[in-house]
Amino acid sequence: MHLAHRLILSDLPARRPLTVEDGPGVLDGGALHVPPGATQGLGTYLNGFPGSYWARWTGATRARIRLEVSGEGTLRLLRSDAGGRVSEVASGPVDEPLEADLSPDGGWVWCEVSAAADDGATAGGVVVGGGGWSVDVPPRRDGEVLLSITTMDKPDYCVATLATLAGSAELTAADVRVQVVDQGTRKVADHPGFGDVAAALGDRLRIVDQPNLGGSGGFSRGMLETLDAGADAVLICDDDVEVEPEALLRAVRFHRSATTPVVVGGHMLDLARPTVLNSFSEVIHRRTFNWGPPVMEHQWHDLAGGLRATPWLHARAESDFNGWWMCLIPAAALREVGLSMPLFLKWDDAEFSLRAGEAGFPTVSLPGACLWHMAWTEKDDSVEWQAYLHVRNRVITALLHARRAGLLPAALLATDLKLLLAMRYYPVDLHVRALREVFSGPGRLHPELGSVVAQVRAVGAEHPETARHGAGDPAFDTVAGTTAAPRTGARPSGAPALAAFVVRGVLRTLRPVTAAGREAPTAALRRTDAGWWQVPSHDSVLVLDADGTSGVWLRRDRRRFWRLAGAAVVAHVRLATRWRSLARTWRAAAPHLVSPQTWRADFAPGHDD
């Protein structure tokens, strides 16, 4: 049998529900203490074993649990099916291993520890100091794995992550090397504490400095260095995260055991709410070509209740891609399909996995391989400068991988109409400009990789809504402390309700804004109350940030509305009618755009570090 997952017995209180079920056990110093006569379950996200994934992708047929334990008691092995129904499959002394059959169709296996009653001779209960799950398939590949972190002005997070990695002897034993691609102005190497972690990691750490080329530039640098070093895989990670070394190693072991090379993605848990599962097993919804979870109701799910309380998690999920907050990519895939598309941010991860999947390297989003990241709900980049990249990169990815336009142009136009009615003119301007870049062809992607952000941010100067207003600013002080309740009811749904909403909104744009509304906001809305169906009931409103200390002033502007509405209609009609010719152009250019040689030229000015 060969190691797959070690138990994680973290004594961090916020993460306890991810390691042990609610029960009498005490986590202390990396060990689980079960009192005499008590039973403690380990049927949790981090310590259950997702056997169906190992069965499907590695060919494993059996899993074995062995505990590092002292004391006397009983070990019970439980297994679920794809529907979450649980049955006991084996039991025995706590210090002996137990095995279970695995099915590729779904289900987990986990264990429960029952300490013997205190009879005076066997006092003390049971102490579990560790343990692990093993499978009946050996590793099929070996070689170095490069853990490449891309960072941009987050040296505090990065140094903390490096300190965690430096403290893991298991990472060293697994032949994992660490690289930081530093694209910021606040350098990781200058941050307090870096010297200590650098000394601890020694020659296992490399720092690469380069200009800010976005996520795709940073991750592609990690990919290129992997190929140049002859490493077996790159494990790319975001910077503003917290990691658990064992959770990273699970992805490495899965990669090494897979029957054929696969992309291994890690799940994203919420940094602020550590038991909440934010993103996993993501797919592309083909009709509108947008990303998301297979089932929206499963996003942002709290795993605190353990595996028994989450029956939908027991079915093995299929993925189109995995976000690059944590994703292991085999070097074999890089040699076959190239590096990232130069998209700066957004959709680079999805596009790569679609391309890799078409070449025979599917993406597996592996439960238990994970890290903690700030949730997307903490910010709304769809109305800021990133709106340009959201649309440009989504359309490029669709042109490369979708057979036809489908509902994408209509979906994009509907989004623009919602934004215009909500007085969000800046993102619509960016969307139109993004489509114009797509129409002009792929020639600007690499040359403008380092300047695209400055260009799109400059467009914001043309839109008053991008200015921030805080205390001391009349636009803020006028309505501070008078947050209004939303004027409208439920979000409109269904064709009749949406049509009526649009008609009312368009008619409203024909009326002039009052003099008071031109001079200052007439109301304030919390961000959570400022949906696209709520803002249009106002002519002039301050939308507050999450902390309520500042906001943006949205004002209805008839001329801007109709100018951008006309430009958006023209652009989306053009996208729909030119889809086939645009797809041919972009697909012909793709091999050059993702080639290591092309990327090497982008890195050349700073390649010697």
C-alpha positions in Angstrom: 0.0 0.0 0.0 1.2 3.5 -0.8 0.5 6.8 1.1 -2.2 9.0 -0.3 -3.4 11.3 2.5 -2.0 11.9 6.0 -4.4 13.0 8.7 -4.5 16.7 9.5 -4.9 17.2 13.3 -4.7 21.0 13.5 -5.6 22.4 16.9 -6.7 25.8 15.4 -10.2 26.2 16.8 -11.7 27.7 13.7 -10.6 24.7 11.6 -11.5 22.0 14.1 -14.8 21.1 12.2 -12.7 20.3 9.1 -10.6 17.8 11.0 -12.9 16.1 13.6 -16.6 15.7 13.9 -18.5 17.4 16.8 -17.6 15.2 19.8 -15.6 14.8 23.0 -12.2 14.5 21.4 -9.6 17.2 22.3 -7.1 18.5 19.7 -3.9 19.6 21.3 -0.4 19.8 20.0 -1.1 18.0 16.8 -2.7 15.0 18.5 -6.3 13.9 19.1 -7.2 12.9 22.7 -10.3 10.7 23.0 -11.5 10.3 26.7 -12.1 6.8 28.1 -15.5 5.3 27.0 -16.0 8.1 24.4 -16.2 7.9 20.6 -14.8 10.5 18.2 -15.5 10.6 14.5 -13.1 11.8 11.8 -15.7 12.0 9.0 -14.7 15.5 8.0 -13.6 17.3 4.8 -9.9 17.2 5.7 -9.7 13.7 7.3 -12.2 11.7 5.3 -10.8 10.1 2.2 -12.4 10.9 -1.2 -12.0 7.3 -2.4 -14.0 7.7 -5.7 -11.5 10.2 -7.1 -8.6 7.9 -6.4 -10.5 4.9 -7.9 -11.5 6.8 -11.0 -8.2 8.5 -11.8 -5.5 6.2 -10.3 -7.2 2.8 -10.6 -7.1 2.3 -6.8 -9.5 -0.4 -5.6 -8.8 -0.4 -1.9 -7.9 2.1 0.8 -6.3 1.4 4.2 -6.4 3.6 7.3 -3.6 3.2 9.9 -3.4 5.3 13.0 -0.4 6.3 15.0 -2.0 5.7 18.4 -1.6 4.9 22.0 -4.2 3.4 24.4 -6.8 0.8 23.9 -10.0 1.1 21.9 -11.9 0.2 18.7 -11.5 1.6 15.2 -14.6 1.6 13.0 -14.3 2.2 9.2 -17.3 3.7 7.5 -18.0 4.2 3.8 -20.6 6.3 1.9 -22.0 5.9 -1.6 -22.6 8.7 -4.2 -25.8 9.7 -2.5 -24.2 10.1 1.0 -25.7 7.0 2.5 -23.3 5.6 5.1 -22.5 2.0 6.2 -19.9 0.4 8.4 -17.5 -1.8 6.5 -15.0 -2.9 9.1 -13.9 -2.6 12.8 -11.0 -3.8 14.9 -8.5 -2.8 17.5 -7.5 0.9 17.3 -3.8 0.1 16.7 -4.5 -2.2 13.7 -5.1 -1.1 10.1 -8.5 -1.4 8.4 -9.3 -1.6 4.7 -12.3 -0.7 2.5 -13.2 -1.3 -1.2 -13.4 1.8 -3.4 -15.9 2.7 -6.1 -15.2 5.2 -8.9 -18.9 6.3 -8.9 -18.8 8.2 -5.6 -18.4 8.1 -1.9 -15.9 8.7 0.9 -14.4 6.5 3.6 -13.6 7.6 7.1 -13.1 6.3 10.6 -14.3 6.6 14.2 -12.2 6.0 17.3 -13.8 4.6 20.5 -11.7 4.6 23.6 -12.0 1.7 26.0 -13.8 2.4 29.2 -11.7 3.3 32.3 -11.6 0.1 34.3 -8.7 1.2 36.4 -6.2 -0.8 34.4 -6.4 1.0 31.1 -7.0 4.6 32.1 -6.1 7.5 29.8 -8.3 6.9 26.8 -6.8 7.0 23.3 -4.3 9.4 21.8 -4.1 9.6 18.0 -0.8 11.2 17.1 -1.2 10.9 13.4 -2.1 8.4 10.7 -2.8 8.2 7.0 -4.7 6.7 4.2 -2.9 4.4 1.7 -4.1 2.9 -1.6 -3.2 -0.2 -3.5 -1.5 1.6 -6.5 2.1 2.8 -6.5 3.3 6.2 -7.8 3.6 6.1 -11.6 5.9 9.1 -11.9 8.4 11.0 -9.8 10.7 14.0 -10.2 10.8 17.4 -8.7 7.6 19.6 -8.3 8.1 23.3 -8.4 5.7 25.2 -6.1 5.5 28.6 -7.8 3.8 31.5 -5.9 3.0 34.6 -7.9 2.9 37.8 -5.7 2.1 41.4 -6.2 2.7 43.7 -3.2 1.6 41.2 -0.6 4.9 40.4 1.1 3.3 39.8 4.5 1.1 36.9 3.2 4.0 35.6 1.1 6.5 35.5 3.9 4.0 33.8 6.2 3.4 31.1 3.5 7.1 30.6 3.1 7.5 30.1 6.9 4.8 27.4 6.8 6.5 25.7 3.9 9.9 25.9 5.6 8.5 24.1 8.6 7.4 21.0 6.6 9.9 18.2 6.5 7.4 16.3 4.4 7.6 18.8 1.5 11.4 18.4 1.5 11.1 14.7 1.5 8.6 14.9 -1.4 11.1 16.8 -3.6 9.1 20.0 -3.7 11.1 23.2 -4.4 9.7 26.7 -3.9 9.8 29.7 -6.2 8.3 33.2 -5.7 7.7 35.3 -8.8 7.7 38.8 -7.3 5.9 41.3 -9.6 5.4 44.0 -7.0 7.1 47.1 -5.7 7.0 46.0 -2.1 9.5 43.2 -2.4 9.2 39.9 -0.5 12.9 39.8 0.0 12.8 43.2 1.9 10.0 42.1 4.2 10.8 41.4 7.9 11.2 37.7 8.5 12.2 36.9 5.0 15.9 36.3 6.0 14.9 33.6 8.5 12.6 31.7 6.1 15.1 32.0 3.3 17.8 30.5 5.5 15.4 27.7 6.5 14.5 26.8 3.0 18.1 27.2 1.7 18.6 26.2 -1.9 15.0 25.0 -2.1 13.9 28.6 -2.5 14.3 30.9 -5.5 13.1 34.4 -5.9 12.3 35.7 -9.4 11.8 39.5 -9.9 9.9 40.7 -13.0 7.6 43.5 -14.0 3.9 43.1 -13.3 2.6 40.9 -16.1 -0.5 39.8 -14.2 -1.4 36.4 -13.1 -0.9 34.9 -16.5 2.6 36.4 -16.6 3.5 35.2 -13.2 2.2 31.7 -13.6 3.7 31.4 -17.0 7.0 32.3 -15.5 6.6 29.4 -13.1 5.6 27.1 -16.0 8.6 28.1 -18.0 11.0 27.6 -15.1 9.5 24.2 -14.6 10.3 23.2 -18.2 13.8 24.8 -18.0 14.6 22.9 -14.8 13.3 19.6 -16.1 10.9 19.3 -13.2 7.9 16.9 -13.3 5.2 19.4 -12.5 4.4 23.0 -11.3 2.1 23.6 -8.4 1.0 27.2 -8.8 -0.4 29.2 -5.9 -1.9 32.6 -5.3 -0.2 34.9 -2.8 -3.0 36.1 -0.4 -3.6 32.6 1.0 -3.0 30.4 4.0 -1.7 26.9 3.2 -1.5 23.5 5.0 1.5 21.6 3.7 -0.3 18.2 3.8 -3.2 19.6 1.7 -0.6 20.6 -0.9 1.1 17.2 -0.8 -2.2 15.5 -1.5 -2.2 17.1 -4.9 1.4 16.0 -5.5 0.7 12.4 -4.5 -2.5 12.3 -6.6 -0.5 13.6 -9.7 2.2 11.0 -9.2 -0.3 8.1 -8.9 -2.7 9.0 -11.8 -2.9 6.5 -14.6 -2.3 9.3 -17.1 -1.2 12.9 -16.3 -4.0 15.1 -15.1 -4.2 18.7 -13.9 -4.9 18.5 -10.2 -6.8 21.5 -8.7 -7.2 22.4 -5.1 -10.4 23.6 -3.5 -10.7 27.2 -2.2 -11.8 27.6 1.4 -12.7 31.0 2.9 -9.9 32.8 4.7 -12.4 34.7 6.9 -14.7 31.7 7.5 -12.3 28.8 7.4 -15.0 26.0 7.2 -16.8 27.6 4.2 -16.0 26.0 0.8 -16.0 28.9 -1.7 -14.9 27.4 -5.1 -14.4 23.8 -6.4 -15.1 21.6 -9.4 -15.8 24.6 -11.6 -17.3 24.2 -15.1 -18.0 26.4 -18.1 -21.8 26.8 -18.8 -21.6 26.4 -22.5 -24.8 28.2 -23.6 -23.6 31.6 -22.2 -20.0 30.6 -21.9 -19.6 31.7 -18.3 -17.8 30.0 -15.4 -19.3 28.8 -12.2 -20.0 25.8 -9.9 -22.0 22.9 -11.4 -24.8 23.7 -8.9 -25.0 27.3 -7.6 -26.6 26.2 -4.3 -23.4 24.3 -3.4 -21.2 27.4 -3.6 -20.2 29.0 -0.2 -21.2 25.9 1.7 -20.3 25.6 5.3 -18.6 22.2 5.9 -18.7 22.5 9.7 -21.3 19.7 9.9 -18.9 17.1 8.5 -19.4 14.7 5.7 -22.7 13.3 7.0 -24.3 16.8 6.7 -23.1 17.3 3.1 -24.6 14.4 1.0 -24.0 16.2 -2.3 -20.3 16.2 -1.7 -20.2 12.4 -1.9 -20.8 12.2 -5.6 -17.6 12.5 -7.6 -17.7 15.8 -9.5 -16.4 16.5 -13.0 -14.5 19.7 -13.6 -13.7 21.8 -16.7 -11.1 23.8 -14.9 -9.7 24.8 -11.5 -8.8 28.3 -10.4 -5.2 29.1 -10.1 -5.3 29.9 -6.4 -3.9 26.3 -6.3 -3.4 24.1 -9.2 -0.8 21.4 -10.1 0.0 21.1 -13.8 2.2 18.3 -15.2 5.2 19.3 -17.3 3.9 16.8 -19.9 0.8 19.1 -20.4 3.0 22.2 -20.7 5.2 20.5 -23.3 2.1 19.5 -25.2 -0.2 22.6 -25.1 2.1 25.5 -24.1 1.9 28.0 -21.3 -0.9 30.4 -20.2 -2.7 32.6 -22.8 -1.4 36.2 -22.1 -4.7 37.4 -20.7 -3.1 39.2 -17.7 -6.0 38.3 -15.3 -9.3 36.4 -15.5 -10.0 33.3 -17.6 -6.4 32.3 -18.0 -7.0 29.3 -15.8 -10.2 28.3 -17.5 -8.7 28.7 -21.0 -5.6 26.6 -20.1 -7.7 23.8 -18.7 -10.0 23.7 -21.7 -6.9 23.6 -24.0 -5.3 20.9 -21.8 -8.5 18.9 -21.7 -8.8 18.9 -25.5 -5.3 17.5 -25.6 -6.1 14.7 -23.2 -5.1 16.2 -19.9 -8.4 16.5 -17.9 -8.7 18.6 -14.7 -9.5 16.9 -11.4 -10.6 19.2 -8.6 -9.5 17.0 -5.6 -11.3 17.3 -2.3 -9.0 17.6 0.7 -6.3 19.3 -1.5 -7.0 22.9 -0.6 -6.0 26.2 0.8 -7.7 29.3 2.4 -8.2 32.4 0.2 -10.1 35.6 0.6 -13.6 35.2 -0.8 -14.6 36.8 -4.1 -17.7 38.2 -2.3 -15.4 40.6 -0.4 -15.0 42.7 -3.6 -16.9 43.4 -6.9 -14.3 43.7 -9.6 -17.0 43.5 -12.3 -17.6 47.2 -12.1 -14.0 48.3 -11.8 -11.0 48.2 -14.2 -11.1 44.4 -14.3 -14.3 44.6 -16.2 -12.3 45.0 -19.3 -10.5 41.8 -18.7 -13.6 39.9 -17.7 -15.2 40.5 -21.1 -12.2 40.5 -23.4 -10.8 37.3 -21.9 -14.2 35.5 -21.8 -14.8 36.2 -25.4 -11.3 35.2 -26.5 -11.7 31.9 -24.6 -15.0 31.3 -26.2 -13.6 32.0 -29.7 -10.9 29.5 -29.0 -13.0 26.7 -27.5 -16.7 27.2 -28.4 -18.2 25.8 -31.6 -20.6 28.7 -32.0 -21.4 32.0 -30.3 -24.6 30.6 -28.6 -26.1 33.0 -26.2 -22.9 34.7 -25.3 -23.4 38.0 -27.2 -27.0 38.2 -25.9 -25.8 37.5 -22.3 -23.1 40.2 -22.6 -25.5 42.7 -24.0 -28.0 42.0 -21.2 -25.3 42.6 -18.6 -24.4 45.9 -20.3 -28.1 47.0 -20.2 -28.3 46.1 -16.5 -25.2 48.2 -15.8 -26.4 51.1 -17.8 -29.8 51.2 -16.0 -27.8 51.0 -12.7 -25.8 54.1 -13.8 -22.5 52.0 -14.1 -21.2 53.6 -17.3 -17.5 52.9 -16.7 -17.7 49.1 -17.0 -19.9 49.3 -20.1 -17.3 51.6 -21.7 -14.6 49.1 -20.9 -16.7 46.2 -22.3 -17.1 48.0 -25.6 -13.4 48.7 -25.8 -12.6 45.1 -24.9 -14.7 43.8 -27.8 -13.0 46.3 -30.1 -9.6 44.8 -29.1 -11.0 41.3 -29.8 -12.0 42.5 -33.3 -8.6 43.9 -34.0 -7.0 40.5 -33.5 -4.4 39.0 -31.1 -1.5 41.2 -32.0 -1.8 43.4 -28.8 -1.9 40.7 -26.2 1.8 40.1 -25.6 3.1 43.6 -26.4 0.6 45.3 -24.1 0.8 42.7 -21.3 2.6 45.2 -19.0 0.6 48.3 -19.9 -3.0 47.0 -20.3 -4.0 47.9 -16.7 -2.7 51.5 -17.0 -4.7 51.9 -20.2 -8.0 50.7 -18.9 -7.6 52.6 -15.6 -7.0 55.8 -17.6 -10.5 55.3 -19.1 -11.9 55.8 -15.6 -10.9 59.5 -15.6 -13.7 60.0 -18.2 -16.3 58.6 -15.7 -17.2 60.5 -12.5 -18.5 57.3 -10.9 -14.9 56.1 -10.4 -14.1 58.8 -7.9 -14.3 57.7 -4.3 -16.1 59.9 -1.7 -15.4 59.7 2.0 -15.7 61.7 5.2 -15.1 65.4 4.6 -16.4 65.2 1.1 -19.8 66.9 0.6 -21.0 64.1 -1.6 -20.5 61.7 1.3 -21.4 64.0 4.2 -24.7 64.9 2.6 -26.1 61.4 3.0 -23.8 59.9 5.7 -25.8 58.1 8.3 -29.0 58.1 6.2 -28.7 54.8 4.4 -31.9 54.2 2.5 -33.7 50.9 2.3 -34.1 49.5 -1.3 -37.1 51.0 -3.0 -38.0 47.9 -5.0 -39.0 44.5 -4.0 -37.7 41.1 -5.2 -35.3 40.8 -8.1 -37.3 40.6 -11.3 -37.4 37.2 -13.0 -39.2 35.8 -16.0 -39.6 37.5 -19.4 -42.7 39.7 -18.5 -41.1 41.1 -15.3 -37.8 41.7 -16.9 -39.4 43.5 -19.9 -41.4 45.7 -17.6 -38.3 46.5 -15.6 -36.3 47.5 -18.7 -39.2 49.7 -20.0 -39.5 51.5 -16.8 -35.7 52.0 -16.6 -35.4 53.2 -20.2 -38.3 55.7 -19.7 -36.6 57.0 -16.6 -33.5 57.9 -18.5 -35.6 60.3 -20.6 -36.3 62.5 -17.5 -33.8 65.1 -16.3 -32.1 64.6 -13.0 -33.2 67.1 -10.4 -31.0 70.0 -9.4 -30.5 68.6 -6.0 -29.4 65.2 -7.5 -26.9 67.0 -9.7 -25.3 68.7 -6.7 -25.1 65.8 -4.3 -26.5 62.3 -3.8 -30.1 62.2 -2.7 -29.7 58.8 -1.0 -27.2 56.2 0.1 -27.3 52.5 -0.4 -25.3 49.8 1.3 -23.4 47.7 -1.3 -25.5 44.7 -0.5 -28.7 46.7 -1.3 -27.3 48.1 -4.6 -28.3 45.4 -7.0 -28.9 46.1 -10.6 -32.6 46.0 -10.0 -32.5 48.3 -7.0 -30.2 51.2 -8.1 -32.3 52.3 -11.1 -35.1 53.5 -8.7 -32.7 56.4 -7.8 -31.5 59.3 -10.0 -28.4 60.1 -7.8 -27.2 57.7 -5.1 -24.1 57.0 -3.1 -23.2 53.3 -3.0 -21.2 52.6 0.1 -18.3 50.2 0.3 -18.6 47.2 2.6 -17.2 49.1 5.6 -19.4 52.2 5.0 -16.6 54.7 5.2 -16.6 55.7 1.6 -18.5 55.1 -1.6 -19.1 55.9 -5.3 -21.6 58.5 -6.5 -23.8 57.1 -9.3 -25.7 59.7 -11.3 -28.0 59.2 -14.2 -26.6 60.7 -17.4 -28.9 60.6 -20.5 -26.2 61.3 -23.1 -23.8 58.8 -21.7 -26.5 56.1 -21.4 -27.6 56.4 -25.0 -24.1 56.7 -26.4 -22.9 53.6 -24.6 -26.1 51.7 -25.3 -25.7 52.2 -29.0 -22.0 51.3 -29.0 -22.8 48.1 -27.0 -25.5 47.0 -29.4 -23.3 47.5 -32.4 -20.4 45.7 -30.8 -22.4 42.6 -29.8 -24.2 42.4 -33.1 -20.8 42.6 -34.7 -19.5 39.8 -32.4 -22.4 37.5 -33.4 -22.1 38.1 -37.1 -18.3 37.8 -37.3 -18.0 34.9 -34.9 -16.7 32.3 -37.4 -14.0 34.6 -39.0 -12.9 35.8 -35.6 -12.6 32.3 -34.2 -10.4 31.3 -37.2 -8.1 34.2 -36.6 -7.7 33.6 -32.9 -7.3 29.9 -33.2 -4.6 30.3 -35.8 -2.7 32.6 -33.5 -3.1 30.5 -30.4 0.0 28.3 -30.7 2.3 31.4 -31.0 0.6 33.2 -28.1 1.1 30.3 -25.6 4.5 29.1 -26.8 7.4 29.1 -24.3 9.6 30.9 -26.8 7.1 33.8 -27.1 6.8 34.0 -23.3 10.5 33.9 -22.9 10.8 37.2 -24.9 8.4 38.8 -22.4 10.7 37.7 -19.5 14.0 38.5 -21.3 14.6 42.0 -19.7 14.4 40.6 -16.2 15.3 37.0 -16.9 18.6 37.1 -15.1 17.7 37.5 -11.4 
